[in-house]
Amino acid sequence: MRRLHFEALKPICPTCRRSALVLEPGAQATSNAIVSGVLRCRDAECGERFPIIAGVPILVPDVRGWLSENLPLVLAGDVEDAAVEAVITAALGPDSVHNITRAQQSRYAHDHYGDLFEGAPDGAEPPPGRARHCLTEALRHLGVGRGPRLDIGCAAGGTSFDLAASYEAPVLGVDLSWPLLRIGRGILDRGLLRYPLRHSGDAYERRETYHFPPEADRVDFWIADAQALPFAANTFRLVVALNVLDCVPDPARLVAEVSRVTRPGGDVAFATSLDQAPRAAVPFASLEGPDVLATMIATANRDTADAKPLRPTGPPRDLSWSADPQDADTVTYRSKLMTMKTAAE
């Protein structure tokens, strides 16, 4: 956890939402980062404690539940030898947690960083850059004021680095997935990009290169819940949530959290798939018309007490978003991008 981000963002307890977090004595730290330690809620009635593991603070309301589900993934390191990793992958089979995780890493990391490798090999579908293209389109309609930026559902972190390249301000990427977040952290901590690229079945190619984004000193990655962000109101100048609304149990709550943590007069970008697939969020299924995303956001914003109004800066824009959910298949979704501004005080 970078000291720059801890001091600038002043995280609050995600459990009680009443008090700031303080770093307990005894943390392992460098001059600019906290590598390992414990953050504690200052509220005497709460006193919840949150670990910092390998430089990543775990700031979720139910920290015990998150750790019980994810600790094996946290403790598991990369297999350094690609040939050994291939044997492990084949032995465990496609339904193992190991291989489900690798498939997810392949999909997101290839989209975020595939353009760093010349000539994608046969079978490396879909083409990379969908998330970053979506962010580029959003930035054309967002302001440039001073202040921190938040990338909700940052996954492997490519969009967070792009945000930092666009603004001279701290950028924080948050996600609940440790395997995805550690890809971005590998770049921050070691300048090493490493991920598995899935071709078909259990066949993967090891992708690895050194990568030193010049803006990396302004980026950090934390584990946090998009529906219970560990920040005080009006913390961020700009917030983006790209293809996240259809991935959370309560999209309206996410909209409310974005409104809460964005400063008055700040900028917001939402993008989400509107395809009526089994994974689509329930609130979208009951909405009709050309402006489904705008309607859902406006309804959630209106029904949330004390929410700052979110005003569109233009009409929703259609974007394509590809994924490879099954062997040799590429599915292109219809995604809507909407940029908004919070009402000024």
C-alpha positions in Angstrom: 0.0 0.0 0.0 1.6 3.2 -1.1 1.9 5.9 1.6 0.8 8.5 -1.0 -2.6 6.8 -1.4 -3.1 6.0 2.2 -2.4 9.6 3.2 -4.4 11.2 0.3 -7.4 9.0 0.5 -7.7 8.5 4.3 -9.6 5.2 4.1 -12.4 4.6 6.6 -13.6 1.4 8.2 -15.7 -0.5 5.6 -17.5 -2.4 8.5 -18.9 0.4 10.7 -18.4 3.3 8.1 -17.9 5.7 11.1 -14.2 6.1 11.6 -10.8 6.4 9.9 -8.3 3.6 9.8 -4.9 3.8 11.5 -1.8 1.7 10.9 -0.9 -0.4 14.0 2.7 -0.4 15.2 5.1 -3.0 13.9 4.2 -2.8 10.2 6.8 -3.7 7.6 7.4 -0.7 5.4 9.7 1.1 3.1 10.0 4.8 2.6 7.0 5.0 0.2 5.0 1.8 0.9 3.6 -0.4 3.6 4.4 -4.0 2.7 2.7 -5.8 5.6 0.8 -4.8 8.6 -2.6 -4.2 10.1 -5.1 -1.3 9.8 -7.4 -0.8 12.7 -10.7 1.1 13.0 -10.4 3.9 15.5 -14.0 3.6 16.6 -13.9 2.0 20.1 -17.2 0.1 19.5 -16.0 -1.3 16.3 -12.2 -1.8 16.4 -12.2 -4.0 13.3 -8.8 -4.9 12.0 -7.8 -5.3 8.3 -4.6 -7.0 7.1 -2.2 -5.6 4.5 -0.8 -8.7 2.6 2.0 -8.3 0.1 1.3 -4.6 -0.1 -2.5 -5.0 -0.6 -4.9 -3.8 2.1 -8.0 -6.0 2.4 -10.7 -3.5 3.0 -14.1 -5.3 2.9 -17.0 -5.2 5.4 -16.7 -8.9 6.1 -13.0 -9.4 6.2 -13.3 -12.8 7.9 -15.6 -14.1 5.1 -13.3 -12.8 2.4 -10.2 -14.4 3.9 -12.0 -17.7 4.5 -12.9 -17.8 0.7 -9.7 -16.3 -0.7 -6.8 -17.1 1.6 -5.6 -20.2 -0.4 -5.4 -17.9 -3.5 -3.5 -15.3 -1.4 -1.0 -17.8 -0.1 -0.5 -19.5 -3.5 2.4 -18.0 -5.4 3.2 -18.2 -9.1 4.8 -21.3 -10.4 8.1 -20.0 -11.8 8.6 -22.8 -14.3 6.1 -22.7 -17.2 6.5 -26.4 -17.9 5.8 -27.4 -14.3 2.7 -25.1 -14.4 1.5 -26.9 -17.6 1.7 -30.3 -15.8 -0.2 -28.9 -12.8 -2.9 -27.4 -15.1 -3.4 -30.7 -16.9 -3.5 -32.8 -13.7 -6.1 -30.7 -11.9 -8.5 -30.4 -14.8 -10.7 -27.6 -16.1 -13.1 -27.5 -13.2 -10.5 -26.9 -10.5 -10.2 -23.6 -8.8 -6.7 -23.3 -10.2 -7.8 -23.5 -13.8 -10.9 -21.4 -13.3 -8.7 -18.7 -11.9 -6.2 -19.1 -14.8 -9.0 -18.7 -17.3 -10.1 -15.5 -15.6 -6.6 -14.2 -15.5 -6.1 -15.0 -19.2 -9.3 -13.2 -20.3 -8.7 -10.0 -18.3 -4.9 -9.7 -18.5 -4.9 -10.4 -22.3 -7.5 -7.6 -22.8 -5.5 -5.2 -20.6 -1.9 -6.0 -21.8 -2.1 -8.1 -24.9 -0.9 -5.2 -27.1 2.5 -5.3 -25.4 3.3 -8.6 -27.2 3.9 -8.4 -31.0 1.6 -10.7 -33.0 -1.0 -12.5 -31.0 -0.6 -16.2 -31.7 -3.4 -18.3 -33.3 -6.3 -19.0 -30.9 -5.6 -15.9 -28.7 -9.2 -14.6 -28.9 -10.7 -12.1 -28.4 -8.4 -9.2 -29.5 -7.1 -7.1 -26.6 -7.9 -3.6 -25.6 -11.7 -3.6 -25.1 -11.6 -2.2 -21.5 -8.9 0.3 -22.4 -10.8 1.4 -25.5 -13.9 1.9 -23.4 -11.9 4.1 -20.9 -10.4 6.1 -23.8 -13.9 6.8 -25.1 -15.0 7.8 -21.6 -12.1 10.2 -21.1 -13.2 12.1 -24.2 -16.3 13.2 -22.2 -14.8 13.6 -18.7 -13.3 16.7 -17.0 -9.7 17.2 -16.1 -9.9 18.8 -12.7 -7.5 18.1 -9.9 -8.0 15.3 -7.4 -7.7 11.5 -7.0 -9.2 9.0 -9.4 -10.9 5.7 -8.6 -11.1 2.7 -11.0 -13.8 0.3 -9.6 -13.5 -3.3 -10.8 -10.0 -2.6 -12.1 -9.2 -6.3 -12.6 -5.6 -6.7 -13.9 -5.0 -2.9 -13.7 -4.4 -1.8 -17.3 -7.2 0.9 -17.1 -5.7 2.2 -13.8 -2.4 2.8 -15.5 -4.1 4.5 -18.3 -6.0 6.8 -15.9 -2.7 7.7 -14.3 -1.2 8.5 -17.7 -4.0 10.9 -18.4 -3.9 12.9 -15.1 -1.3 14.1 -12.7 -3.1 12.7 -9.7 -3.2 9.5 -7.5 -5.2 6.7 -9.1 -6.5 3.8 -7.0 -7.7 0.5 -8.6 -10.1 -1.6 -6.5 -11.3 -5.1 -7.0 -12.4 -8.2 -5.0 -10.3 -10.6 -7.1 -6.9 -11.3 -5.6 -5.6 -13.3 -8.7 -6.5 -10.4 -11.0 -5.2 -7.7 -8.7 -1.8 -9.4 -8.2 -1.1 -9.1 -12.0 -1.2 -5.3 -11.6 0.7 -5.5 -8.4 3.5 -7.5 -10.1 4.0 -4.5 -12.4 4.0 -2.1 -9.4 6.3 -4.1 -7.2 8.7 -5.7 -9.7 8.0 -4.3 -13.1 7.0 -7.8 -14.1 3.9 -8.6 -16.2 3.1 -12.3 -16.1 -0.1 -14.0 -17.0 -1.4 -17.3 -18.6 -2.9 -16.9 -22.1 -5.5 -19.6 -22.8 -5.8 -21.1 -26.3 -8.2 -23.9 -25.8 -9.1 -26.4 -23.1 -6.2 -26.7 -20.7 -3.7 -25.3 -23.2 -2.0 -22.1 -22.0 0.9 -20.0 -23.1 3.0 -18.2 -20.5 3.0 -14.4 -21.2 5.8 -12.6 -19.5 7.7 -9.4 -20.0 9.1 -6.5 -18.0 6.8 -3.5 -18.0 7.6 -0.2 -16.3 4.8 2.3 -16.9 6.2 5.8 -16.2 3.0 6.7 -14.3 3.2 3.6 -12.0 4.3 5.7 -9.0 0.8 7.3 -9.0 -1.1 3.9 -9.0 -2.0 1.6 -6.2 -4.3 -1.5 -6.0 -6.5 -2.4 -3.0 -9.0 -5.2 -2.3 -12.3 -3.4 -1.7 -16.1 -4.0 -2.2 -17.7 -1.7 -4.8 -20.9 -1.8 -2.8 -19.2 -0.6 0.4 -16.3 1.6 -0.6 -13.9 2.4 2.3 -13.8 6.1 1.7 -15.4 9.2 3.1 -17.9 11.2 1.1 -16.5 13.4 -1.7 -13.1 11.8 -1.8 -12.6 11.4 -5.6 -12.5 13.8 -8.5 -13.3 11.1 -11.0 -14.7 7.6 -10.7 -15.0 4.9 -13.4 -16.8 1.6 -13.2 -16.4 -0.3 -16.5 -18.5 -3.4 -16.9 -19.1 -3.7 -13.2 -22.8 -2.9 -12.7 -23.9 -6.3 -14.1 -21.4 -8.1 -11.9 -22.7 -7.0 -8.5 -25.7 -8.3 -6.5 -27.2 -4.8 -6.1 -26.3 -2.4 -8.9 -28.3 0.5 -7.3 -26.1 0.3 -4.3 -23.0 0.6 -6.4 -24.5 3.7 -8.1 -25.2 5.2 -4.6 -21.6 4.5 -3.5 -20.2 6.1 -6.6 -22.4 9.2 -6.0 -21.3 9.3 -2.4 -17.5 9.2 -2.9 -17.4 11.5 -5.9 -16.9 15.2 -5.2 -19.5 17.8 -6.2 -18.9 18.7 -9.8 -16.9 15.5 -10.3 -17.0 13.1 -13.2 -18.3 9.5 -13.4 -18.3 6.9 -16.1 -20.4 3.7 -16.1 -20.2 0.9 -18.7 -22.1 -2.3 -18.6 -23.3 -5.1 -20.8 -27.1 -5.1 -21.5 -27.3 -8.5 -23.1 -30.1 -10.6 -21.6 -27.8 -13.5 -20.6 -28.2 -15.6 -17.4 -25.3 -13.6 -15.8 -27.1 -10.2 -16.4 -28.1 -8.3 -13.4 -31.8 -8.6 -12.4 -32.5 -4.8 -12.5 -31.8 -4.7 -16.2 -34.2 -7.5 -17.1 -37.3 -5.4 -16.2 -36.2 -2.3 -18.1 -37.0 -1.5 -21.7 -36.2 1.2 -24.3 -33.0 2.6 -25.8 -31.8 4.2 -22.6 -31.9 1.3 -20.2 -28.6 2.2 -18.5 -29.6 5.8 -18.1 -32.9 4.8 -16.7 -31.4 2.4 -14.1 -28.8 4.9 -12.9 -31.4 7.7 -12.7 -33.8 5.5 -10.7 -31.1 4.3 -8.3 -29.8 7.8 -7.8 -33.3 9.2 -7.2 -34.2 6.4 -4.7 -31.0 6.9 -2.6 -31.3 9.3 0.3 -28.9 12.2 0.2 -27.4 11.1 -3.1 -25.8 13.8 -5.2 -27.7 14.1 -8.6 -25.8 12.4 -11.5 -26.4 14.3 -14.7 -25.5 12.8 -18.1 -22.8 14.7 -20.1 -24.2 13.1 -23.3 -26.3 10.3 -24.6 -25.3 6.7 -23.8 -22.8 5.3 -26.4 -22.8 1.7 -27.8 -19.6 -0.2 -27.6 -18.7 -3.8 -28.4 -17.1 -6.0 -25.7 -15.8 -9.4 -26.6 -15.2 -12.4 -24.3 -14.1 -16.0 -24.8 -16.3 -18.0 -22.4 -15.8 -21.4 -24.2 -13.3 -23.2 -26.3 -12.9 -21.7 -29.8 -15.8 -19.3 -29.2 -15.8 -15.5 -29.0 -18.9 -13.7 -27.9 -19.3 -10.0 -28.6 -21.6 -8.2 -26.1 -23.4 -5.0 -26.6 -22.1 -2.6 -23.9 -23.4 0.8 -23.0 -21.1 3.6 -21.9 -22.5 6.6 -20.0 -20.6 9.6 -18.7 -22.0 11.8 -16.0 -21.2 14.7 -13.7 -22.2 15.1 -10.1 -24.2 18.2 -9.1 -22.1 21.0 -7.8 -22.9 22.3 -4.3 
